[in-house]
Amino acid sequence: MAKKPKKVAVIGLDCALPHLIEKHIAEGHLPTFRYLLENGVIADNGLAPFPTVTPPNWATIATGAWAGTHGITDFHVHEPGTDLDSKNTQAAFSSERCKAEYIWDAADKAGKKCIVVNYPGAWPSRMKNGIMVGGSGLSVGEDRDGHWGLNSEQMLCADQLITTGIYPLAVRGKFEDAGEWRNLAEPGEDPLEMEFQLAFPRAKTKAADISWFILARDLSGDGYDQITLSPSRDMNDAFCTLKVGEWSPKITTVIKMADGSEQEAFFHCKLIELSDDADDFRLYMSNFCQTGGWSTPPEIAGQILAKSEKGFFGPGGGVRGLAVGWFDLQTYVEINQYHDQFLGDAVTTLLDNNQWDLFYMHSHPPDWMYHVIISEMDEQTCTNAAMRQVAWDTHLKIYQSQDRMLERMLEVMGKDTLVILVSDHGATPDGTLFNPHLPLVEAGLTKMIERDDNLVGFEKKILEKAGFNIAADPKTSKAIPQREIYVYINLKGRDPDGIVDPKDYETVQQEIIDALLCYRHPETGQRPVALALTKNDARILGLYGDGIGDVVYAVNPWFGSQHGQILPTGKWGIGDLKALISFTGPGIKKGHRLRRNAWLTDIVPTVCYLLDLPVPQHAEGAVLYQVFKDPNFKLKEIQKLKDGIERMETALARESREPWDKHDCA
């Protein structure tokens, strides 16, 4: 091998679909993706471990270990010996839950400089000398670890909508005649004001009660055409003045907390709607981004923010607001662009201002996007042709934003860097919903009771729509489905309400498998379940140990929701579960398509082999020799060393004799 990379950058794009990226490249879009793929290797068979879901697969990408080894066996984890209900599981977004060694921890011990940005499950950092930003959720400042379902908390708060209308989860206010505003040079005709109290949704720590003001003005004489957001009735304190469709610049303020402390935060906002009479009004406010507490060392946050003038954390990517009608797809795209702007600022600042050998990062917008629009993109599942085109336009815009972010990163990485693009899984359009309780109820293995969760409103409707507003009765059920892909046997001596005698374990196991495989959906007549295995047999999927159920099952891709329960080779419509895996850099083949199976477990061993990094102690994957220009470069390096040592030994044996002296000292 004539040349080897000196650094490696692993860039994770959650749920990125390689075949759709290549489609946009062929259309003349995505120049950075084009450069990386045309000048490197892309895997035709990039395979993610099962289940095809975020926390376990990002853990695999960073450890080289299967889920059974690193212990993150699903989006959520279950503590053995506790209640089997899925509500008794916890989202796995903490490094303390991972039982395998991360590559950056192994490299850090060897004296290498590592930078890790927004990598799910990486926080808190174990590195002594490395840099870490975020890692306890899907975006910086978000904490998902330990929560049930898709719940999360923010350091200060999630995004919010201030409106005169009726919108779910929004802050509703009313405009009245404006009071006395100081330093107001142009009041316009009949200025109006709204005083509202900040909601601080999903806040990790409680803020004090805080009220701000919105001033609506008619400066043209044709109706109200702009608003001003201010913490007081003083224009000198105002945060911004906006017209419809405009985003504010970066706003920095201090938030008073309930305990009397203060937190500095920054945010952006956009005026979505303002009618001529101000009766219809919507102001979107991004999440409040705390200016510290999300980096190790702590001063790294300041290093990033000193260079970042535009962008915010963007937890959730605007999915919640879009789902409840706060704004349209265009604003949704813009929120993701602001997310990418901040992430790009963070990465370029860190790579440009600090020494580094190994860099790992994660970006989530592709996954958020597919949850929103992939069903509308597909001809067989879209609601209408017009919406399908809008969905495809949105799809391109999200990837174009990722492309621009990648371009900025490549500019500071240098030509001696190995760049690896990777996703944790793919996605398919939404299929018919499969409720695993139903076949088990039909087989007499499960009995259902109504949930007593005291859920109301939005969350209750979601559960009812999904058919999960009832639960398996732990006192009378032999089998209890849990999480994405597991069914547990309610076993005596192991589970709190166990009723199955251990001697009947294997019998009940087979009854569960039979029930799942034989079940046909009453509406479609099709079998939802593609695969059902005993716990022992699930080892072939990399699933084993106390963290998995007694039966593991997968559904066909035309059932379920996009990914998770679907096998990593699943395809349906425009969707594909295969992962993006590509290598570009010194010593890597150019324009090559890798035909062999390339598992996410293989990334860490390949990186370590190529860059002479210590292999994490639990890594189980293989080296992808076929991506190298010279698969035997290590052998040649060793042979050169052997030849050199042999020459040195010969020279030493001659002692002080001249080369032409043939005397045999023996």
C-alpha positions in Angstrom: 0.0 0.0 0.0 1.6 3.2 -1.2 -0.3 5.5 1.1 -2.3 5.1 4.3 -4.7 7.5 6.0 -3.4 9.3 9.0 -6.9 10.0 10.5 -10.4 8.5 10.3 -13.8 10.2 10.3 -16.8 8.0 10.8 -19.9 10.1 9.8 -23.2 8.6 10.8 -26.4 9.5 9.0 -29.2 7.9 10.7 -31.5 5.8 8.4 -29.8 7.1 5.3 -30.8 5.0 2.3 -28.0 4.4 -0.1 -30.1 3.6 -3.2 -32.1 6.8 -2.8 -28.9 8.9 -2.3 -27.6 7.4 -5.5 -30.9 8.2 -7.2 -30.5 11.9 -6.4 -26.8 11.8 -7.4 -27.9 10.4 -10.8 -30.3 13.3 -11.1 -27.4 15.8 -10.7 -27.8 16.6 -7.1 -25.7 15.9 -3.9 -22.2 16.8 -5.2 -20.5 15.9 -1.9 -22.1 12.5 -1.7 -21.2 12.0 -5.4 -17.5 12.9 -4.7 -17.3 10.4 -1.8 -19.0 7.5 -3.5 -17.2 8.0 -6.9 -13.8 8.2 -5.2 -14.3 5.4 -2.8 -16.1 2.1 -2.1 -19.8 1.6 -1.4 -21.3 -1.6 -0.1 -24.1 -3.1 -2.1 -25.0 -5.3 0.9 -24.5 -3.1 3.9 -26.2 -5.1 6.7 -27.4 -3.8 10.1 -27.9 -6.1 13.1 -31.4 -6.9 14.1 -33.5 -5.2 15.4 -33.1 -2.5 12.8 -33.3 0.4 15.3 -31.2 3.3 16.6 -29.5 2.5 20.0 -28.2 -1.0 19.5 -26.9 -0.4 16.0 -25.0 2.8 16.8 -23.5 0.9 19.7 -22.4 -1.8 17.2 -20.9 0.8 14.9 -18.8 2.2 17.7 -17.8 -1.1 19.4 -17.7 -3.7 16.6 -19.8 -6.0 18.9 -23.2 -7.7 18.4 -26.1 -6.6 20.5 -25.9 -9.7 22.7 -22.4 -8.7 23.6 -22.8 -4.9 24.1 -26.1 -5.5 25.9 -28.2 -2.8 24.0 -30.7 -5.3 22.6 -33.4 -2.9 21.4 -34.4 0.8 21.5 -35.3 0.0 25.1 -33.7 -2.3 27.6 -35.5 -4.5 30.2 -34.0 -5.4 33.6 -34.3 -9.2 34.1 -36.7 -10.3 36.9 -38.9 -7.2 36.7 -42.4 -6.6 35.3 -42.5 -7.8 31.7 -44.8 -5.0 30.4 -43.2 -2.8 27.7 -43.8 0.2 29.9 -41.3 -1.2 32.3 -38.5 -0.8 29.8 -36.1 2.1 29.5 -34.6 3.8 26.4 -31.0 3.0 26.1 -29.0 6.2 25.5 -26.2 6.0 28.1 -22.6 4.8 27.8 -23.1 3.2 31.2 -25.5 0.7 29.7 -23.1 -0.5 27.1 -21.0 -3.5 28.2 -18.6 -3.4 25.3 -15.6 -1.0 24.8 -16.0 1.9 22.4 -13.3 2.4 19.8 -12.7 5.9 21.0 -12.1 4.6 24.6 -9.5 2.0 23.3 -7.9 4.7 21.2 -7.9 7.2 24.0 -6.0 4.7 26.3 -3.4 4.3 23.5 -2.8 8.1 23.5 -4.8 8.9 20.4 -6.8 12.1 20.2 -10.6 11.4 19.7 -13.6 13.7 19.0 -17.1 12.4 19.3 -20.1 14.6 18.4 -23.8 13.9 18.9 -23.3 10.1 19.1 -26.4 8.3 20.6 -25.4 6.4 23.8 -21.9 7.9 24.0 -22.5 10.1 27.0 -21.1 10.3 29.7 -17.6 10.2 28.3 -15.1 7.7 29.7 -12.2 9.3 27.7 -9.4 11.0 29.7 -8.2 13.2 26.9 -10.9 13.1 24.3 -13.6 15.6 23.4 -17.3 14.7 23.5 -20.3 16.8 22.5 -23.8 15.5 23.3 -24.6 11.8 23.2 -27.5 11.3 25.6 -30.2 11.6 22.9 -30.6 12.1 19.1 -29.5 15.7 19.2 -27.3 17.8 21.5 -29.0 18.9 24.7 -31.5 16.0 24.6 -31.8 13.3 27.2 -33.6 10.1 26.2 -31.9 7.6 28.5 -34.2 5.8 30.9 -37.5 7.1 29.4 -40.4 5.0 28.3 -41.5 5.0 24.7 -40.3 8.0 22.6 -40.3 10.4 25.5 -37.4 12.7 26.1 -36.2 15.7 28.1 -34.4 18.8 27.1 -31.8 20.7 29.1 -34.0 23.8 29.0 -37.0 23.0 26.8 -38.3 21.7 23.5 -39.8 23.9 20.8 -43.1 25.7 21.3 -45.7 27.5 19.3 -47.3 30.8 20.4 -50.7 31.3 18.7 -54.1 32.8 18.7 -55.6 29.6 17.3 -56.3 26.2 18.6 -53.3 23.9 18.1 -52.4 20.9 20.2 -49.6 21.4 22.7 -49.3 25.1 21.8 -49.4 28.3 24.0 -52.6 30.1 23.2 -52.8 33.9 23.6 -54.9 36.9 22.7 -54.0 40.3 21.2 -55.2 43.3 23.0 -54.6 47.1 22.7 -50.9 47.7 23.3 -49.9 49.3 26.5 -47.2 51.9 26.9 -44.0 50.7 25.1 -40.8 52.5 25.8 -38.5 53.5 22.9 -41.1 52.7 20.3 -40.3 55.0 17.4 -43.0 53.7 15.0 -46.1 52.4 16.7 -48.2 52.3 13.4 -51.9 52.2 13.5 -53.6 50.7 16.5 -50.7 48.5 17.8 -51.6 45.3 19.6 -49.8 43.3 22.2 -49.9 39.8 23.6 -48.5 38.8 26.9 -47.8 35.1 27.2 -46.2 32.7 29.6 -43.4 30.5 28.3 -44.4 26.8 28.5 -40.9 25.1 28.8 -42.2 21.8 27.3 -40.2 18.6 28.1 -37.8 20.5 30.4 -35.3 18.5 32.4 -35.2 21.1 35.1 -38.0 23.5 36.1 -37.8 27.1 35.0 -39.4 30.0 36.9 -42.6 31.5 35.6 -41.6 33.8 32.8 -43.8 36.1 30.7 -42.8 37.7 27.4 -44.5 40.1 25.0 -45.4 40.2 21.3 -46.1 43.5 19.7 -48.1 43.5 16.4 -47.9 46.6 14.2 -49.5 47.9 11.0 -46.8 50.1 9.5 -48.1 50.0 5.9 -51.7 50.9 6.6 -52.8 47.7 4.9 -53.1 45.5 8.0 -50.8 44.1 10.6 -47.6 43.1 8.9 -44.9 42.5 11.5 -44.4 41.4 15.1 -41.7 42.1 17.7 -40.8 39.6 20.4 -39.5 41.1 23.6 -39.1 40.1 27.3 -40.5 43.5 28.3 -42.5 46.5 26.9 -39.2 48.1 25.9 -38.0 48.1 22.3 -34.4 48.3 23.5 -34.9 44.8 25.1 -36.5 43.4 22.0 -35.2 40.0 20.7 -36.3 40.4 17.1 -38.8 42.0 14.7 -40.2 39.7 12.0 -42.5 39.6 9.0 -44.4 36.5 7.8 -42.0 33.8 6.7 -38.9 35.3 8.3 -36.6 33.6 10.8 -34.9 35.6 13.5 -31.1 35.8 13.9 -29.6 33.9 16.8 -31.2 35.2 20.1 -29.2 34.8 23.3 -30.9 35.4 26.7 -30.8 34.3 30.3 -33.5 32.1 31.7 -34.4 32.2 35.4 -34.8 28.8 36.9 -37.2 27.7 39.7 -34.4 27.2 42.1 -33.2 30.8 41.7 -30.3 30.0 39.4 -29.9 31.3 35.9 -29.1 29.6 32.6 -27.9 31.2 29.4 -29.7 30.0 26.3 -30.0 30.7 22.6 -32.8 30.1 20.1 -34.3 31.2 16.8 -38.0 31.8 16.0 -40.1 32.2 12.8 -43.3 34.1 12.2 -45.5 31.4 10.5 -48.7 33.4 10.2 -50.1 36.9 10.8 -53.4 37.9 9.3 -54.3 41.5 8.4 -56.4 41.8 11.6 -54.0 39.7 13.7 -56.7 37.2 14.5 -54.7 34.4 13.0 -51.2 34.3 14.4 -48.5 31.7 14.9 -44.9 32.3 16.1 -42.7 29.2 16.2 -39.9 29.2 18.8 -37.1 26.6 18.5 -36.0 24.8 21.6 -34.0 26.9 24.0 -30.4 25.7 23.7 -28.4 25.8 26.9 -25.0 27.2 26.3 -23.2 24.7 28.5 -23.4 21.3 30.2 -23.4 19.2 27.0 -19.6 18.9 26.3 -16.5 17.3 27.8 -14.3 19.1 28.6 -16.9 21.8 29.6 -15.1 24.7 27.9 -15.6 23.0 24.5 -19.2 24.3 24.4 -17.8 27.8 24.5 -15.3 27.0 21.7 -18.2 25.9 19.5 -20.6 28.7 20.3 -17.9 31.4 19.6 -17.9 30.3 16.0 -21.7 29.5 15.6 -23.9 32.3 14.6 -26.8 30.4 13.1 -28.5 27.2 14.1 -29.9 25.4 17.1 -30.0 21.8 18.5 -33.4 21.0 16.9 -34.4 18.0 18.9 -37.0 15.9 17.1 -36.3 17.8 13.9 -39.7 19.4 14.0 -41.6 16.1 13.7 -43.9 16.9 16.7 -44.9 20.3 15.4 -45.5 19.0 11.9 -47.6 16.2 13.2 -50.0 18.5 15.1 -50.2 21.1 12.4 -48.1 23.9 13.8 -46.4 24.4 10.4 -46.0 23.0 6.9 -43.2 20.9 5.3 -41.2 23.9 4.2 -40.8 25.0 7.8 -40.0 21.4 8.8 -37.2 21.4 6.3 -35.9 24.7 7.6 -35.8 23.4 11.1 -33.6 20.5 10.0 -31.4 22.9 8.0 -30.8 24.9 11.2 -30.0 21.6 13.0 -27.5 20.8 10.3 -26.0 24.3 10.5 -25.3 24.0 14.2 -23.9 20.4 13.8 -21.7 21.6 11.0 -20.5 24.5 13.0 -19.7 22.2 15.9 -17.8 19.7 13.9 -15.8 22.1 11.7 -14.8 24.2 14.8 -13.6 21.1 16.7 -11.7 19.5 13.9 -10.1 22.8 12.9 -9.1 23.9 16.4 -8.0 20.6 18.0 -5.6 17.8 17.3 -7.4 14.6 16.4 -6.8 11.1 15.1 -10.3 9.6 15.3 -13.6 11.3 14.8 -17.1 9.9 15.2 -20.4 11.7 14.7 -24.2 11.1 14.2 -26.8 13.2 12.4 -30.5 12.3 12.7 -32.5 14.2 10.0 -32.8 11.4 7.5 -34.5 9.2 10.1 -36.9 11.9 11.2 -37.7 12.6 7.5 -38.6 9.0 6.7 -40.9 8.8 9.7 -42.7 11.8 8.2 -42.8 11.3 4.4 -41.6 7.9 3.2 -45.2 6.5 2.9 -46.1 9.6 0.8 -43.1 9.1 -1.4 -44.2 5.6 -2.4 -46.7 5.2 -5.2 -48.6 2.4 -3.5 -49.0 4.1 -0.1 -49.2 7.8 -1.0 -52.5 9.7 -0.5 -52.3 11.5 -3.9 -49.9 12.4 -6.7 -49.5 16.0 -5.6 -48.5 15.0 -2.1 -46.1 12.4 -3.5 -44.2 15.1 -5.4 -44.1 17.3 -2.3 -42.7 14.4 -0.4 -40.0 13.8 -2.9 -39.1 17.5 -3.0 -38.8 17.4 0.8 -36.6 14.3 0.6 -34.2 16.0 -1.7 -34.0 19.1 0.4 -33.1 17.1 3.5 -30.3 15.3 1.8 -29.1 18.5 0.2 -28.8 20.0 3.7 -26.8 16.9 4.8 -24.7 17.3 1.6 -23.8 20.9 2.5 -22.9 19.8 6.0 -20.6 17.1 4.7 -18.9 19.5 2.3 -18.1 21.8 5.2 -16.6 18.9 7.2 -14.5 17.6 4.3 -12.9 21.1 3.9 -11.3 20.9 7.4 -10.5 17.2 7.4 -7.7 17.2 4.9 -6.7 14.7 2.1 -5.0 12.3 4.6 -8.4 11.4 6.2 -10.3 8.1 5.7 -14.0 9.1 5.5 -16.6 6.5 6.3 -20.3 7.2 5.7 -22.6 4.9 7.6 -26.2 4.5 8.6 -27.7 2.3 11.3 -30.5 0.9 9.2 -32.8 1.7 6.3 -36.6 2.1 6.1 -39.7 1.1 4.2 -43.1 2.7 3.8 -45.7 2.1 6.6 -47.4 -1.2 6.1 -50.4 -2.7 7.9 -50.0 -2.5 11.6 -49.2 -5.8 13.3 -50.2 -6.2 17.0 -48.2 -9.2 18.3 -50.8 -9.7 21.1 -53.5 -10.8 18.7 -52.0 -14.2 17.5 -51.1 -15.0 21.1 -54.6 -14.2 22.3 -56.0 -16.5 19.5 -53.7 -19.3 20.7 -54.9 -18.9 24.3 -51.4 -17.8 25.4 -52.2 -14.2 26.3 -55.2 -12.5 28.0 -55.7 -8.8 27.7 -56.7 -6.1 30.2 -57.2 -2.4 29.8 -54.1 -0.2 30.6 -54.4 1.9 33.7 -51.9 4.5 32.7 -53.9 7.7 33.3 -53.0 8.8 29.8 -55.0 11.6 28.3 -55.1 13.7 25.1 -52.5 13.2 22.4 -50.6 10.2 23.9 -53.8 8.4 24.7 -55.0 8.7 21.1 -51.7 7.4 19.8 -51.9 4.3 22.0 -55.6 3.7 21.0 -54.9 4.1 17.3 -52.1 1.6 17.5 -54.2 -0.9 19.4 -51.9 -0.7 22.4 -54.3 0.8 24.9 -54.7 -2.7 26.4 -52.0 -4.8 27.8 -51.2 -8.5 28.6 -52.5 -9.5 32.0 -49.4 -10.7 33.9 -51.4 -12.9 36.3 -53.1 -15.0 33.6 -50.9 -14.7 30.5 -48.3 -17.3 29.5 -46.8 -15.1 26.9 -46.1 -11.3 27.0 -44.8 -9.4 23.9 -42.3 -6.7 24.8 -40.4 -4.0 22.9 -39.9 -4.3 19.2 -39.2 -8.0 18.6 -39.5 -10.1 21.7 -42.1 -12.4 23.4 -41.4 -13.4 27.0 -42.6 -16.5 28.7 -44.2 -15.5 32.0 -41.9 -17.9 33.9 -42.3 -19.0 37.5 -39.2 -18.2 39.6 -38.0 -15.5 37.1 -40.8 -13.1 36.5 -42.8 -11.4 39.2 -46.2 -12.9 38.3 -44.8 -16.0 36.6 -47.3 -18.8 35.9 -45.4 -21.1 33.5 -43.6 -24.0 35.1 -39.9 -24.1 34.0 -40.5 -27.7 32.8 -43.0 -26.4 30.3 -40.7 -23.7 29.0 -39.7 -25.2 25.7 -43.3 -26.4 25.0 -44.7 -22.9 25.5 -41.8 -21.5 23.4 -42.9 -23.6 20.5 -46.5 -22.7 21.0 -45.6 -19.0 20.7 -43.6 -19.6 17.6 -46.4 -21.6 16.0 -48.9 -18.9 16.9 -46.8 -16.1 15.4 -45.9 -18.0 12.2 -49.4 -19.3 11.5 -51.3 -16.1 12.2 -52.8 -14.3 9.2 -54.0 -10.7 9.3 -57.8 -10.6 9.2 -57.9 -7.7 6.7 -55.1 -8.7 4.3 -55.0 -12.5 4.7 -51.2 -12.3 4.7 -48.8 -13.6 7.3 -47.2 -10.7 9.2 -44.4 -12.7 10.8 -41.4 -13.5 8.6 -39.3 -15.2 11.2 -39.7 -16.6 14.8 -36.8 -18.1 16.7 -36.2 -19.5 20.2 -33.8 -17.5 22.4 -31.1 -20.1 21.8 -31.5 -19.9 18.0 -31.5 -16.1 18.0 -27.7 -16.2 18.5 -27.5 -16.4 14.7 -28.8 -12.8 14.7 -26.3 -11.7 17.3 -28.9 -11.7 20.0 -28.3 -13.6 23.2 -28.0 -13.2 26.9 -30.3 -11.8 29.6 -31.3 -8.8 27.5 -33.5 -10.6 25.0 -36.9 -12.3 25.2 -37.6 -16.1 25.1 -38.8 -15.8 21.4 -37.5 -13.4 18.8 -39.6 -12.5 15.8 -39.4 -10.3 12.7 -42.2 -9.0 10.5 -42.5 -8.8 6.7 -41.7 -5.3 5.4 -45.3 -4.7 4.3 -46.3 -4.9 7.9 -45.2 -2.6 10.7 -43.6 0.8 10.7 -40.6 1.5 8.5 -37.9 -0.3 10.5 -37.2 -2.0 13.9 -39.2 -5.2 13.5 -38.1 -5.7 9.8 -35.0 -7.8 9.0 -31.9 -5.9 7.6 -32.5 -7.4 4.1 -36.1 -6.3 4.0 -37.4 -4.5 0.9 -40.8 -3.1 0.0 -41.8 -0.4 -2.5 -39.2 2.3 -2.6 -37.9 1.2 0.8 -34.9 -0.9 1.7 -33.5 -1.8 5.1 -29.9 -2.1 3.9 -27.5 0.3 5.6 -25.2 2.9 4.0 -21.5 1.9 4.3 -18.9 3.7 2.2 -15.1 4.2 2.5 -13.2 7.1 0.8 -9.6 8.1 1.3 -5.9 7.1 1.0 -5.4 3.4 0.3 -9.1 2.8 -0.6 -10.3 1.6 -4.0 -12.0 4.2 -6.2 -15.4 3.8 -7.8 -15.7 0.3 -6.4 -18.9 -1.5 -5.4 -18.3 -4.0 -2.6 -20.4 -7.1 -3.3 -19.6 -9.1 -0.2 -21.8 -8.8 3.0 -20.6 -5.8 5.0 -22.0 -5.8 8.5 -21.9 -2.8 10.8 -19.8 -4.9 13.1 -17.1 -4.8 10.5 -16.4 -1.1 10.6 -14.4 -1.0 13.8 -12.1 -3.9 13.0 -11.5 -2.4 9.5 -10.6 1.0 10.9 -8.3 -0.5 13.5 -6.6 -2.7 11.0 -6.0 0.1 8.5 -4.8 2.8 11.0 -3.0 0.5 13.5 -5.4 1.4 16.3 -5.9 -0.9 19.2 -8.9 -3.1 18.7 -11.7 -2.6 21.3 -11.7 -5.7 23.6 -15.2 -6.8 22.6 -15.1 -6.2 18.8 -16.4 -9.2 16.9 -16.6 -8.1 13.3 -14.4 -8.9 10.3 -11.9 -6.7 8.4 -13.3 -5.6 5.0 -10.1 -6.4 3.1 -11.8 -5.8 -0.3 -12.1 -2.1 0.3 -8.3 -1.7 0.2 -6.4 -1.0 -3.0 -3.9 -3.6 -1.8 -5.6 -6.2 0.5 -2.1 -7.6 1.4 -0.5 -4.3 2.4 0.0 -5.5 6.0 1.8 -8.6 4.8 4.1 -6.4 2.7 4.7 -4.0 5.6 5.7 -7.0 7.8 8.0 -8.4 5.1 9.7 -5.0 4.8 10.3 -5.0 8.5 11.6 -8.6 8.4 14.0 -7.7 5.5 15.2 -4.7 7.4 15.8 -6.7 10.6 17.7 -9.4 8.6 20.0 -6.7 7.1 20.6 -5.2 10.6 21.4 -8.7 12.0 23.8 -9.4 9.1 25.6 -6.1 9.7 25.9 -6.6 13.4 27.3 -10.1 12.8 30.2 -8.7 10.7 31.2 -6.4 13.6 34.0 -4.1 12.4 35.1 -6.1 9.3 34.9 -4.4 5.9 32.3 -5.6 3.5 34.9 -7.1 1.2 36.5 -9.1 4.0 35.4 -12.7 3.4 36.9 -14.0 6.6 34.7 -16.5 8.3 34.9 -15.6 11.9 33.4 -18.9 12.9 
